[in-house]
Amino acid sequence: MSSPESLEENSAQKKPERESGDEEPRVGVFVCHCGSNIAGTVDVEKVRESAERLPGVVVSKGNKYTCSDLGQDEIIKAIKENHVNRVVVAACSPRMHEPTFRNCIKQAGLNPYLLQMVNLREQCSWVHSQQKEEATRKAIALVRMGVAKASRLVPLEAREVPVEQTSLVIGGGVAGIQAALDLAQMGFKVYLVESEPSIGGRMAQLDKTFPTGDCAICILAPKMVDVARHPNITLMSYSEVEDVQGFIGNFDIKVRRKSRFVIEDKCVGCGVCADVCPVKVDNKFDLGYGKRKAIYVPFPQAVPLIYTIDKDNCIHFKNGKCKACLKACQNNAIDHEMEDELVDLKVGTIIVATGYDTYLPKKRGVYKYWEYPNVITGLELERLINAAGPTGGHLIRPSDGEAPERIAFIQCVGSRNKKIGNNYCSRVCCMYAIKNAQIIKEHASETEISVYYNDIRAFGKGFEELYHRVREEYSVEFIRGRPAKLSEDPETKSITIRAEETLLNKITEREFDLVVLSTGLLPSEGSKRIGKTLALSLSPDGFFMEAHPKLRPVDTAMDGIYLAGCAQGPKDIPDSIAQAKAAAASAACVMSGKKVKIEPLTAMVDEDLCVACGLCVEMCPYRAPELYEGEKGTKARVIEALCHGCGTCVAACPQKAIVANQFTDDQITSEIVSALEDVESGGGKTKEMAKKPAAEEEVS
């Protein structure tokens, strides 16, 4: 990976700064009560008094809420009155408030990186709430360590890099569509990449949406058309992101445009080619319940309405004999010799909206999905009751094509299940079962419907009302209890469900014509590959991890990359839309500035010590280090815009040639030495040790 010209000077590594300079440290310590979050466990006044006696500390103050306007004003005032040049704030997690206090001390005229945060809340009071005396001693030690490191901090300056005012949206479901449209409406150029032949995602497969009952494709199709027609959006369907290099503001993207064997500019979507095609195969869009030709569009409202040849099933690609579609096409749009195309893109931001897959029960399991034809999933039911589906909206039993008279829904299939590792609630299963039960009853009111559930989770706007309406007005029976066994009548193919009805405290057996499994949501298969390409972290549930669950729900640890929709976790359509809008707004904030500041807490390479072993390149999760040919031969260097200062390369380097800014050996050793001092000494050896380089100390 090569750095852009604007970063060449920054990326050319020099011998890193190891000492804090000759400036005499004048440290200000500010201890926060955080209401009772800290003060309820820690004796804050005792911590403040202890800090006051530490060498180099010229002022030590306590404040009930240090992050408040009043608290920050006190810090600014104390800095100016006491000529403070280093600041220690003992409060809560730096992940939450470090930017706040950096801005605060900057207003007082200090370099914002001369700040050391000490976490007394998460690392002390919250974890030792029943050990107040010990928590106070630990807090004193933590503050002493913070002061020792603060005395060795050096000023740093954030750097700026130019930003490409173009965005890449990966995934063409409802979240990706909304994000692309919002950015395009703001005036930014957008590339929308979708792996399937058409955009629309899972929402295009649904019949109606809850709780309003709107036709899914009716409200989605206009947005799909808007994407295709918007002058600021380049739609790249049937394409995949193959490689991503670079950093925020300057991402280099390689997209593989898979060959449709149909020339897009010539195809008018007339369908004559499909009419003459002799091959019929299971339609993936209908989940195998319908058929399509070897040349096809996934569904009638597809965008773009361009046909695609299924190479695996096309007779021409098997034996070269059939050219029926080629002969029938009057626009000469068929090209069996077409090859994949690699396209290079340059973008400033990336939005990941890779959607979800639905859980499929195991081959051998209690629900017999693979064994019994009349056990289907909720998504399969969506296609069977959809007017544009394989049965024209008429619900039938797969075994004999007859209309079912007794239907059971089984909830939490693939969700809230520790045995399979999916501990989370998928959030949509209760409501789509309730919605589908209503649709079935509206078409065939005499149908008996029972819903086996653990808990009904109707959390959204209008959800609870829909639940009660279906129970009371449509007479859908809700049975609290998890089915333990399903068995099939070999002649009628009906399914008997044996379950414990917990509210009645009894075991029951009931017979049904059709059983619908309300399967949960999983990370999409494509998202796993994209995650590796983008070096994105995963949360324990397997979905992409946001930078902060409360304060940065659409950001990722990789600056300039944002999450939208079910790529981040299970959610319904309104929440997916809301998050897509938030992701678009976050991306727009970066691109509208034309330049972006790069965090200077990065690693640096001492080329005199580097032997170009490449271990840092292999170990870095952010792909920041690279080997290059310089004046001193092959050396490593760090692309600062990619570096997150995690320290992985520092720890891995066998030559000790890499140093992380503000985490030098000198600074870290000073904390270790302070941690090993007598807790009650209030300083003790620190005065003598502060005069010696930390490298001379022996720390066991």
Phi and psi in degrees as a GROMACS rama.xvg file:
@    title "Ramachandran Plot"
@    xaxis  label "Phi"
@    yaxis  label "Psi"
@TYPE xy
-105.331  143.077  SER-2
-82.9323  151.443  SER-3
-68.9537  165.431  PRO-4
-57.8682  -35.0354  GLU-5
-66.0313  -16.3592  SER-6
-112.378  2.00872  LEU-7
-59.0069  -42.621  GLU-8
-66.2623  -39.0287  GLU-9
-69.6064  -35.4071  ASN-10
-81.1598  -19.5845  SER-11
-69.8329  105.858  ALA-12
-77.8555  139.519  GLN-13
-121.328  176.817  LYS-14
-63.1077  121.555  LYS-15
-69.9325  154.694  PRO-16
-69.8345  128.874  GLU-17
-115.561  -16.3433  ARG-18
-117.646  157.193  GLU-19
-84.111  -4.9586  SER-20
98.6869  -176.159  GLY-21
-91.3767  -3.99788  ASP-22
-65.7359  128.998  GLU-23
-70.7877  121.885  GLU-24
-70.0733  132.658  PRO-25
-122.329  99.1938  ARG-26
-95.1023  134.595  VAL-27
-109.063  129.117  GLY-28
-112.341  131.279  VAL-29
-129.722  112.772  PHE-30
-103.53  125.597  VAL-31
-98.0889  136.11  CYS-32
-75.8577  -31.048  HIS-33
51.913  48.1334  CYS-34
63.4335  -118.869  GLY-35
-106.766  0.176721  SER-36
-59.3437  -42.0039  ASN-37
-101.844  -49.8227  ILE-38
-65.7437  -20.9445  ALA-39
-69.3671  -18.6683  GLY-40
-117.836  -43.5365  THR-41
-96.7307  137.958  VAL-42
-77.3796  90.4056  ASP-43
-62.4424  -38.4433  VAL-44
-64.3755  -36.7214  GLU-45
-66.9155  -38.0391  LYS-46
-64.2861  -43.3891  VAL-47
-61.9997  -44.9114  ARG-48
-63.6397  -40.1898  GLU-49
-62.9375  -42.1738  SER-50
-64.296  -33.9411  ALA-51
-61.0698  -28.044  GLU-52
-89.9813  -3.98204  ARG-53
-74.7174  144.228  LEU-54
-62.0572  137.749  PRO-55
89.436  -13.759  GLY-56
-84.6442  122.401  VAL-57
-106.652  -14.2305  VAL-58
-155.041  140.015  VAL-59
-139.371  120.604  SER-60
-131.477  151.964  LYS-61
-109.849  152.218  GLY-62
-149.671  142.218  ASN-63
-66.1876  -44.8473  LYS-64
-135.329  95.2629  TYR-65
-68.011  -28.4829  THR-66
-79.8544  -9.23263  CYS-67
-71.2115  168.351  SER-68
-57.4899  -43.5753  ASP-69
-63.0291  -43.8083  LEU-70
-62.4849  -42.4909  GLY-71
-68.5594  -37.2259  GLN-72
-60.8374  -38.4398  ASP-73
-65.4674  -37.9396  GLU-74
-63.7215  -47.4163  ILE-75
-59.5794  -44.9308  ILE-76
-62.5616  -44.4629  LYS-77
-65.7641  -36.9926  ALA-78
-62.2146  -45.3894  ILE-79
-71.0323  -41.7818  LYS-80
-71.6071  -31.6138  GLU-81
-107.643  7.21744  ASN-82
53.5959  43.5211  HIS-83
-69.4372  135.348  VAL-84
-121.671  1.10498  ASN-85
-141.58  142.762  ARG-86
-128.912  133.941  VAL-87
-117.607  122.211  VAL-88
-111.475  114.715  VAL-89
-99.205  102.78  ALA-90
-149.079  -122.34  ALA-91
-105.612  -161.307  CYS-92
-63.3881  131.62  SER-93
-61.5906  -23.2674  PRO-94
-60.8631  -29.5096  ARG-95
-91.6727  -44.4646  MET-96
-122.474  3.14074  HIS-97
-58.9469  -43.8578  GLU-98
-59.2158  -34.7925  PRO-99
-60.5004  -48.8759  THR-100
-76.7666  -25.5012  PHE-101
-63.1306  -46.1092  ARG-102
-63.3864  -35.178  ASN-103
-62.5429  -51.776  CYS-104
-72.5296  -23.779  ILE-105
-65.4692  -36.8758  LYS-106
-65.0042  -26.2559  GLN-107
-85.0247  0.40447  ALA-108
97.1201  5.00355  GLY-109
-93.53  154.252  LEU-110
-63.3039  128.963  ASN-111
-63.0357  -15.3284  PRO-112
-95.21  9.49483  TYR-113
-94.9951  37.3951  LEU-114
-118.886  135.549  LEU-115
-122.343  119.729  GLN-116
-90.9645  137.067  MET-117
-117.723  124.616  VAL-118
-91.069  94.744  ASN-119
-88.8497  -15.07  LEU-120
-86.7152  -67.668  ARG-121
-67.1945  -35.7875  GLU-122
-93.2038  -4.7338  GLN-123
-134.51  -74.5205  CYS-124
-66.1614  -39.5502  SER-125
-70.46  -34.9314  TRP-126
-90.0244  -11.3177  VAL-127
-127.471  39.2962  HIS-128
-63.0563  -22.1261  SER-129
-100.144  5.39084  GLN-130
-129.465  70.2047  GLN-131
-64.9769  -41.3602  LYS-132
-67.1037  -44.3664  GLU-133
-67.1929  -36.5711  GLU-134
-62.88  -38.6742  ALA-135
-65.4734  -42.864  THR-136
-62.8621  -40.2884  ARG-137
-65.6233  -40.467  LYS-138
-61.7284  -41.2346  ALA-139
-61.1963  -42.606  ILE-140
-65.8196  -40.8763  ALA-141
-63.7929  -41.653  LEU-142
-66.3323  -40.7557  VAL-143
-61.0064  -40.3155  ARG-144
-64.514  -40.2681  MET-145
-63.4069  -39.9694  GLY-146
-65.6419  -41.6704  VAL-147
-59.9519  -42.8208  ALA-148
-72.6349  -41.0477  LYS-149
-57.3208  -35.4619  ALA-150
-63.7463  -19.2483  SER-151
-108.231  4.81272  ARG-152
-67.7829  147.661  LEU-153
-119.479  149.52  VAL-154
-64.481  141.074  PRO-155
-129.611  156.115  LEU-156
-125.25  131.041  GLU-157
-70.5388  143.386  ALA-158
-105.621  157.227  ARG-159
-112.809  141.762  GLU-160
-128.541  149.538  VAL-161
-70.225  154.696  PRO-162
-119.396  127.926  VAL-163
-69.1739  128.282  GLU-164
-89.082  50.94  GLN-165
-138.104  143.421  THR-166
-124.009  149.064  SER-167
-109.7  126.539  LEU-168
-111.22  121.236  VAL-169
-102.102  111.216  ILE-170
115.212  125.647  GLY-171
-109.505  30.3308  GLY-172
-78.5376  -168.208  GLY-173
-62.7697  -34.9714  VAL-174
-68.4244  -46.6717  ALA-175
-63.6233  -39.3654  GLY-176
-61.1749  -47.0072  ILE-177
-65.417  -42.8673  GLN-178
-61.8084  -43.3135  ALA-179
-63.9487  -43.7476  ALA-180
-64.3465  -41.9273  LEU-181
-63.0228  -45.0495  ASP-182
-65.321  -40.8353  LEU-183
-63.891  -38.8442  ALA-184
-66.1479  -26.8987  GLN-185
-79.3224  -6.32426  MET-186
101.177  5.64105  GLY-187
-91.3744  147.12  PHE-188
-75.1631  137.066  LYS-189
-131.901  134.598  VAL-190
-105.947  120.481  TYR-191
-106.999  113.966  LEU-192
-106.907  124.947  VAL-193
-130.18  133.341  GLU-194
-76.4105  -24.2846  SER-195
-86.5492  163.499  GLU-196
-62.9298  -21.6696  PRO-197
-132.673  150.505  SER-198
-78.8486  171.251  ILE-199
128.615  -34.8741  GLY-200
59.8641  -152.814  GLY-201
-67.9034  -31.9653  ARG-202
-60.0989  -31.2143  MET-203
-66.6595  -19.9282  ALA-204
-85.8021  -13.9663  GLN-205
-79.8202  157.407  LEU-206
-85.3722  -67.2591  ASP-207
-129.957  166.731  LYS-208
-111.425  149.129  THR-209
-97.6404  153.814  PHE-210
-93.0561  0.135919  PRO-211
-84.8607  -20.1114  THR-212
80.1848  16.094  GLY-213
-65.4751  143.596  ASP-214
-65.047  123.973  CYS-215
-60.9487  -50.8264  ALA-216
-71.0804  -25.4263  ILE-217
-66.835  -35.2064  CYS-218
-91.8481  -18.3816  ILE-219
-88.0571  -39.4334  LEU-220
-56.0984  -42.2414  ALA-221
-60.2621  -36.9876  PRO-222
-67.1569  -38.167  LYS-223
-61.5493  -43.1387  MET-224
-66.1223  -39.9219  VAL-225
-58.709  -39.0212  ASP-226
-61.7979  -45.9374  VAL-227
-65.9963  -29.7832  ALA-228
-99.0529  -10.3418  ARG-229
-71.9281  129.946  HIS-230
-66.7434  -19.9685  PRO-231
-92.6633  -0.790706  ASN-232
-112.965  126.838  ILE-233
-102.135  111.087  THR-234
-87.0242  121.842  LEU-235
-119.733  78.0528  MET-236
-81.1331  164.243  SER-237
52.1649  44.5972  TYR-238
-138.585  158.029  SER-239
-138.294  140.769  GLU-240
-74.3346  120.146  VAL-241
-99.5993  -32.3115  GLU-242
-154.205  143.774  ASP-243
-133.243  125.734  VAL-244
-128.471  165.856  GLN-245
99.3403  -157.976  GLY-246
-154.606  178.682  PHE-247
-49.8787  128.791  ILE-248
88.906  -20.6171  GLY-249
-146.071  66.767  ASN-250
-93.8031  133.369  PHE-251
-103.205  120.616  ASP-252
-116.567  138.153  ILE-253
-113.202  122.839  LYS-254
-116.082  129.311  VAL-255
-94.2316  113.983  ARG-256
-88.928  104.52  ARG-257
-67.2287  145.702  LYS-258
-72.9702  124.217  SER-259
-85.3979  -15.9594  ARG-260
62.4072  21.1895  PHE-261
-135.308  128.929  VAL-262
-76.6091  115.783  ILE-263
-60.8171  -39.9276  GLU-264
-69.3457  -18.6307  ASP-265
-100.264  -25.2268  LYS-266
-72.6345  130.768  CYS-267
-109.472  4.48271  VAL-268
70.104  27.5987  GLY-269
-72.4872  -28.0743  CYS-270
87.3876  4.48105  GLY-271
-62.3217  -37.2124  VAL-272
-61.5071  -41.6751  CYS-273
-69.1675  -32.8197  ALA-274
-61.9051  -36.5972  ASP-275
-93.4366  -9.48559  VAL-276
-66.3893  128.915  CYS-277
-83.8201  -6.1749  PRO-278
-98.075  132.724  VAL-279
-121.779  131.336  LYS-280
-134.265  167.175  VAL-281
-61.9496  136.857  ASP-282
-85.3652  114.872  ASN-283
-60.1911  -37.5155  LYS-284
-64.3807  -33.9927  PHE-285
-91.5119  11.7138  ASP-286
58.0729  34.0768  LEU-287
88.3692  -3.74297  GLY-288
-85.0706  -15.7042  TYR-289
-120.926  175.879  GLY-290
-118.43  153.941  LYS-291
-141.045  169.769  ARG-292
-87.1685  172.934  LYS-293
-72.2263  -19.7239  ALA-294
-115.678  128.618  ILE-295
-157.734  163.967  TYR-296
-115.851  144.676  VAL-297
-60.0785  -37.8519  PRO-298
-157.235  160.68  PHE-299
-58.4589  -32.1928  PRO-300
-92.1804  18.2293  GLN-301
-57.3263  142.426  ALA-302
-132.72  118.001  VAL-303
-77.2961  151.833  PRO-304
-84.8582  70.3882  LEU-305
-126.216  133.875  ILE-306
-77.6592  153.837  TYR-307
-133.262  136.85  THR-308
-92.2368  127.164  ILE-309
-81.0432  98.2635  ASP-310
-59.3824  -34.3491  LYS-311
-67.9131  -23.8406  ASP-312
-116.093  -4.20002  ASN-313
-74.7371  129.481  CYS-314
-61.7597  -36.664  ILE-315
-59.2101  -39.4792  HIS-316
-79.0599  -12.448  PHE-317
-89.5776  -43.411  LYS-318
-136.114  -1.73209  ASN-319
73.9598  10.1939  GLY-320
-90.9014  -34.6095  LYS-321
-91.0789  129.965  CYS-322
-137.359  35.057  LYS-323
-60.6751  -43.2655  ALA-324
-66.6565  -38.0926  CYS-325
-62.8975  -41.4178  LEU-326
-71.7062  -33.5566  LYS-327
-78.5174  -27.6291  ALA-328
-74.1312  115.142  CYS-329
-78.8443  -15.1369  GLN-330
-96.0882  3.62607  ASN-331
54.5226  43.885  ASN-332
-89.2214  -12.4036  ALA-333
-85.7987  131.213  ILE-334
-141.321  96.9165  ASP-335
-71.4017  -9.95602  HIS-336
-96.2793  2.04161  GLU-337
-61.7504  144.854  MET-338
-122.563  161.282  GLU-339
-60.2247  152.248  ASP-340
-123.473  132.78  GLU-341
-97.1454  126.26  LEU-342
-117.761  131.582  VAL-343
-95.8184  131.352  ASP-344
-125.4  152.386  LEU-345
-123.546  118.534  LYS-346
-133.242  160.921  VAL-347
-96.8205  -30.1272  GLY-348
-139.41  160.611  THR-349
-133.238  133.79  ILE-350
-115.69  124.873  ILE-351
-99.8873  116.278  VAL-352
-134.225  59.4768  ALA-353
-83.7473  1.78592  THR-354
71.2255  -148.839  GLY-355
-147.102  164.637  TYR-356
-115.802  161.209  ASP-357
-98.385  146.984  THR-358
-68.1182  138.054  TYR-359
-113.982  127.188  LEU-360
-57.1343  157.625  PRO-361
-65.4329  158.242  LYS-362
-56.3792  -40.0114  LYS-363
-119.621  107.797  ARG-364
-155.928  176.923  GLY-365
-68.8772  -24.5058  VAL-366
-91.5574  -5.16278  TYR-367
56.3342  32.8385  LYS-368
-60.0225  -39.5865  TYR-369
-82.7763  -17.8954  TRP-370
-95.4179  -37.8783  GLU-371
-105.594  121.858  TYR-372
-64.0962  -25.3513  PRO-373
-92.5112  17.0517  ASN-374
-108.635  114.526  VAL-375
-126.604  169.594  ILE-376
-95.8977  166.754  THR-377
-62.22  -36.5402  GLY-378
-70.1408  -35.0801  LEU-379
-65.0418  -38.2841  GLU-380
-61.5955  -39.236  LEU-381
-55.863  -41.9961  GLU-382
-71.5625  -33.083  ARG-383
-74.5131  -25.6527  LEU-384
-100.872  2.42992  ILE-385
-83.3758  131.102  ASN-386
-60.638  -26.5815  ALA-387
-95.14  9.50926  ALA-388
-84.3717  -174.096  GLY-389
-67.1292  -20.8361  PRO-390
-110.512  10.5498  THR-391
67.3014  22.9427  GLY-392
91.2295  0.92791  GLY-393
-90.7706  116.655  HIS-394
-73.9705  125.251  LEU-395
-130.686  161.635  ILE-396
-82.9483  129.906  ARG-397
-58.7636  -28.0286  PRO-398
-71.2071  -36.8596  SER-399
-137.962  -0.0733875  ASP-400
77.0188  6.56091  GLY-401
-86.1899  154.46  GLU-402
-74.1285  128.271  ALA-403
-74.2909  142.94  PRO-404
-104.33  -21.2282  GLU-405
-130.958  120.329  ARG-406
-125.982  136.91  ILE-407
-117.81  136.77  ALA-408
-106.52  133.536  PHE-409
-114.779  119.769  ILE-410
-87.9552  166.068  GLN-411
57.8432  40.9748  CYS-412
-90.0796  106.711  VAL-413
92.418  3.66447  GLY-414
-127.436  155.216  SER-415
51.9988  43.6484  ARG-416
-131.719  105.131  ASN-417
-69.3866  -26.7447  LYS-418
-63.9494  -35.8659  LYS-419
-99.4469  -0.308609  ILE-420
88.2634  0.760912  GLY-421
-97.7779  83.5372  ASN-422
-78.638  -15.1355  ASN-423
-84.4334  159.646  TYR-424
-87.0787  133.347  CYS-425
-82.5636  -4.40885  SER-426
72.7102  -22.1708  ARG-427
-110.151  -14.5971  VAL-428
-66.5436  -43.3132  CYS-429
-59.2176  -45.8973  CYS-430
-74.5472  -35.5638  MET-431
-72.6979  -28.0421  TYR-432
-67.3737  -43.7884  ALA-433
-63.6302  -43.6283  ILE-434
-62.1452  -45.1803  LYS-435
-68.4511  -33.9637  ASN-436
-61.8338  -41.1143  ALA-437
-63.8097  -43.8797  GLN-438
-61.052  -43.7622  ILE-439
-63.0758  -43.6139  ILE-440
-66.5598  -32.649  LYS-441
-67.5869  -31.3486  GLU-442
-88.039  -30.4408  HIS-443
-144.007  87  ALA-444
-63.6687  -22.7102  SER-445
-80.298  -7.85659  GLU-446
-64.949  132.446  THR-447
-90.5945  125.874  GLU-448
-126.133  130.584  ILE-449
-124.84  139.063  SER-450
-117.651  115.133  VAL-451
-89.0614  122.592  TYR-452
-139.546  159.93  TYR-453
-92.0992  -56.8878  ASN-454
-143.939  140.2  ASP-455
-89.3092  120.53  ILE-456
-110.566  90.6801  ARG-457
-108.024  78.3902  ALA-458
-95.2527  -16.4664  PHE-459
-93.4798  177.476  GLY-460
-66.2278  120.329  LYS-461
83.6931  -2.74505  GLY-462
-72.1575  -47.3252  PHE-463
-61.9925  -38.5676  GLU-464
-63.7694  -40.7847  GLU-465
-64.2614  -41.2183  LEU-466
-57.6597  -50.0405  TYR-467
-68.281  -34.6216  HIS-468
-64.8896  -41.6729  ARG-469
-67.0483  -37.5013  VAL-470
-66.2913  -47.6668  ARG-471
-87.9532  -42.4551  GLU-472
-89.0338  -29.3413  GLU-473
-106.704  0.329071  TYR-474
56.7955  37.7415  SER-475
-80.7673  130.75  VAL-476
-88.8562  132.016  GLU-477
-111.356  120.543  PHE-478
-112.767  116.182  ILE-479
-82.5949  108.681  ARG-480
162.414  144.953  GLY-481
-97.4138  124.569  ARG-482
-57.9032  136.819  PRO-483
-101.274  -24.0016  ALA-484
-155.69  138.822  LYS-485
-118.93  134.224  LEU-486
-135.246  149.938  SER-487
-113.906  137.407  GLU-488
-77.034  119.401  ASP-489
-63.8688  -21.8195  PRO-490
-91.3577  -52.1737  GLU-491
-87.5142  -15.3643  THR-492
64.0776  16.4439  LYS-493
-74.9258  157.721  SER-494
-113.814  129.126  ILE-495
-101.607  127.189  THR-496
-106.423  122.411  ILE-497
-102.232  124.218  ARG-498
-150.984  158.946  ALA-499
-95.8639  119.138  GLU-500
-87.8808  101.035  GLU-501
-67.4261  -29.9356  THR-502
-72.2117  -26.3639  LEU-503
-98.5251  -9.08484  LEU-504
55.6747  49.2072  ASN-505
-151.067  159.088  LYS-506
-93.1633  132.004  ILE-507
-127.252  156.827  THR-508
-129.741  124.377  GLU-509
-130.274  146.967  ARG-510
-104.422  136.736  GLU-511
-133.723  152.101  PHE-512
-82.0123  -29.1364  ASP-513
-145.218  136.826  LEU-514
-119.922  127.581  VAL-515
-111.553  122.469  VAL-516
-91.9794  118.673  LEU-517
-81.479  86.9489  SER-518
-81.0114  145.853  THR-519
-82.0016  -178.791  GLY-520
-101.171  141.004  LEU-521
-124.064  157.548  LEU-522
-57.9245  139.152  PRO-523
-65.8051  152.894  SER-524
-61.2564  -38.8473  GLU-525
-67.2644  -26.6367  GLY-526
-66.9898  -28.8694  SER-527
-63.5208  -43.417  LYS-528
-68.4882  -42.7054  ARG-529
-62.9778  -38.8316  ILE-530
-59.0996  -41.2436  GLY-531
-68.8469  -39.1879  LYS-532
-63.7598  -38.5079  THR-533
-94.4931  -2.77777  LEU-534
58.1223  44.8406  ALA-535
-92.8551  144.545  LEU-536
-83.4357  154.867  SER-537
-111.553  144.475  LEU-538
-82.2617  170.317  SER-539
-56.9076  -24.9268  PRO-540
-81.6508  -3.19272  ASP-541
94.334  -11.3773  GLY-542
-82.3821  165.709  PHE-543
-65.1443  142.091  PHE-544
-91.5198  130.71  MET-545
-79.4256  161.824  GLU-546
-66.9995  -36.5745  ALA-547
-153.311  128.272  HIS-548
-64.8607  -22.8405  PRO-549
-104.901  -51.5185  LYS-550
-92.1998  -23.3373  LEU-551
-137.198  63.8543  ARG-552
-72.768  -15.2551  PRO-553
-110.311  -8.84426  VAL-554
-82.9075  159.857  ASP-555
-119.356  174.474  THR-556
-67.3755  -19.6544  ALA-557
-90.4518  110.644  MET-558
-56.949  135.768  ASP-559
90.1294  -2.43445  GLY-560
-116.25  129.158  ILE-561
-126.98  160.253  TYR-562
-113.913  146.392  LEU-563
-145.703  139.896  ALA-564
72.4489  -149.676  GLY-565
-75.2263  -1.81385  CYS-566
-62.8389  -30.8173  ALA-567
-89.1951  -24.0849  GLN-568
163.922  163.238  GLY-569
-59.4738  135.924  PRO-570
-162.833  161.816  LYS-571
-88.0796  -176.496  ASP-572
-64.3121  -48.7789  ILE-573
-58.7623  -40.8418  PRO-574
-67.8164  -35.175  ASP-575
-64.7  -42.1405  SER-576
-62.7471  -45.6259  ILE-577
-61.0373  -43.2802  ALA-578
-70.3968  -33.0955  GLN-579
-63.3689  -41.1775  ALA-580
-64.7749  -39.1857  LYS-581
-65.6717  -41.444  ALA-582
-64.2008  -41.5567  ALA-583
-63.1142  -41.1802  ALA-584
-64.5469  -40.7377  ALA-585
-64.4564  -42.4948  SER-586
-65.4416  -38.8274  ALA-587
-65.4182  -35.6912  ALA-588
-59.0412  -39.069  CYS-589
-70.3395  -47.456  VAL-590
-73.7179  -29.6622  MET-591
-69.2486  -24.6351  SER-592
-78.1438  -14.8407  GLY-593
67.2473  -22.9049  LYS-594
-134.867  152.732  LYS-595
-132.554  141.842  VAL-596
-83.5129  139.576  LYS-597
-105.366  126.86  ILE-598
-57.979  125.438  GLU-599
-82.1587  -1.40449  PRO-600
-78.4921  71.4933  LEU-601
-122.287  173.722  THR-602
-88.6393  153.702  ALA-603
-135.936  147.631  MET-604
-106.606  130.995  VAL-605
-87.9486  103.15  ASP-606
-65.3503  -22.7525  GLU-607
-67.1032  -27.1755  ASP-608
-99.0468  -20.8615  LEU-609
-69.4812  133.931  CYS-610
-112.888  11.3891  VAL-611
57.147  41.7584  ALA-612
-73.3329  -21.8432  CYS-613
82.8498  3.29157  GLY-614
-63.9417  -36.6662  LEU-615
-63.4716  -36.8576  CYS-616
-63.8422  -41.3748  VAL-617
-70.574  -35.266  GLU-618
-84.5151  -27.5192  MET-619
-67.3594  124.077  CYS-620
-75.1298  -11.8786  PRO-621
-109.445  2.35507  TYR-622
61.2613  33.6387  ARG-623
-78.6359  -43.6268  ALA-624
-75.74  150.716  PRO-625
-148.617  156.655  GLU-626
-95.3262  138.385  LEU-627
-145.266  161.951  TYR-628
-94.6871  114.479  GLU-629
-120.939  -165.815  GLY-630
-63.949  -27.3751  GLU-631
-100.469  19.8119  LYS-632
91.6777  -159.542  GLY-633
-73.9415  123.714  THR-634
-138.977  164.842  LYS-635
-93.1212  150.211  ALA-636
-144.344  162.403  ARG-637
-114.324  124.447  VAL-638
-75.7374  105.109  ILE-639
-62.0464  -31.5171  GLU-640
-68.6858  -20.0761  ALA-641
-93.5173  -24.0462  LEU-642
-73.2634  135.673  CYS-643
-108.37  6.36906  HIS-644
65.2486  29.6948  GLY-645
-73.361  -23.7603  CYS-646
89.2311  2.98655  GLY-647
-60.4066  -43.7209  THR-648
-68.5206  -35.1424  CYS-649
-61.7953  -45.6438  VAL-650
-69.2751  -31.2792  ALA-651
-82.3928  -26.7715  ALA-652
-64.2472  117.889  CYS-653
-73.7168  -16.9463  PRO-654
-96.2674  -1.27635  GLN-655
54.4083  39.5832  LYS-656
-91.6176  -5.47913  ALA-657
-117.468  135.213  ILE-658
-128.007  139.295  VAL-659
-96.3773  128.416  ALA-660
-56.6147  132.787  ASN-661
67.9063  7.61359  GLN-662
-136.276  45.3626  PHE-663
-73.7319  164.849  THR-664
-56.9027  -39.9938  ASP-665
-60.937  -45.8242  ASP-666
-69.0898  -43.684  GLN-667
-69.0834  -40.8482  ILE-668
-63.2568  -36.0851  THR-669
-61.6333  -35.718  SER-670
-68.3057  -40.5353  GLU-671
-64.5268  -44.4853  ILE-672
-59.8397  -44.3304  VAL-673
-64.2203  -36.7067  SER-674
-65.2394  -28.0798  ALA-675
-88.8828  -2.27421  LEU-676
-74.9086  164.94  GLU-677
-61.7528  124.282  ASP-678
-57.4205  -37.988  VAL-679
-88.9399  1.62578  GLU-680
-71.7056  -23.4458  SER-681
65.9403  19.4411  GLY-682
146.848  -69.2208  GLY-683
55.0777  -114.668  GLY-684
-71.4795  -11.3922  LYS-685
-57.6546  -36.7701  THR-686
-60.7173  -42.4495  LYS-687
-74.2216  -42.3369  GLU-688
-68.1344  -30.0925  MET-689
-62.4723  -23.0629  ALA-690
-82.9119  -16.9563  LYS-691
-102.221  143.662  LYS-692
-60.4233  137.863  PRO-693
-61.6085  -26.2528  ALA-694
-63.9592  -22.2349  ALA-695
-82.7224  -14.1607  GLU-696
-80.2591  144.701  GLU-697
-102.196  114.242  GLU-698
-112.854  119.426  VAL-699
